[in-house]
Amino acid sequence: MTIGPEHEEPQARGGEESDAFTVAFGDATAGLYGLARKSAGGGGESAMGILFAGNEVVAVRTEGVALDVVEPLRRWKVTFEGAFDLDLEALVAPAEVEIAGMHGYEQLCRVTG
């Protein structure tokens, strides 16, 4: 599989299959960790955000979450209303991964915000 801009959005696959675009981040100095996820599948599209302060959950919601491609495979904007507003910049090219029959890619990024 060649990773291209078409992989930047979850792909509706039909049936029970689903696809997702997930951003996970951590700031060990501030003790803040979180993720934002946008998915598409048999049930339609959905989004979710989670924010942790240390090991305490600060926010979990399906509303107010946005993952926007600024420049395909290079830069993104991720927001979780009232929780975080992040800019991501790729540090490396995407690396294809396959785990337990699931195909996708991971990409190391610099996160600011």
C-alpha positions, 0 to 999 in steps of 0.5 A, a space after each residue: 500500500 502506498 500512503 497518499 493524501 486519500 488516506 487522510 480521511 476515514 474511508 467508509 468501507 461498507 458493512 461492519 468495517 470501519 476506518 479511523 484517523 486518530 491523533 494521540 499526544 502527550 506532554 510529560 512535563 505538563 502531565 497532559 495527554 489526550 487523543 482525538 479520533 474521527 471514524 467512518 463505518 457502517 454506522 456513519 461518521 463519528 468523532 471523539 476526544 479525550 483529555 487526561 491530566 496525569 491519570 485523571 480524565 478531564 474531558 471525554 466527548 463526542 461533540 466539538 472534536 475536529 481534525 483538519 488536514 492543513 497540508 496532506 501528510 505534513 500538517 494538521 489542526 486538531 481541536 477539542 472544544 474547551 480541552 485542546 487546540 493543537 497544530 501538528 507537523 510531520 517529522 518523518 514520512 508515514 510508516 505503513 503498519 499492519 497489525 492483526 489484519 488491520 492496515 494503516 500508517 503512523 507518523 511521528 509529529 511535532 505537536 504545539 498548542 
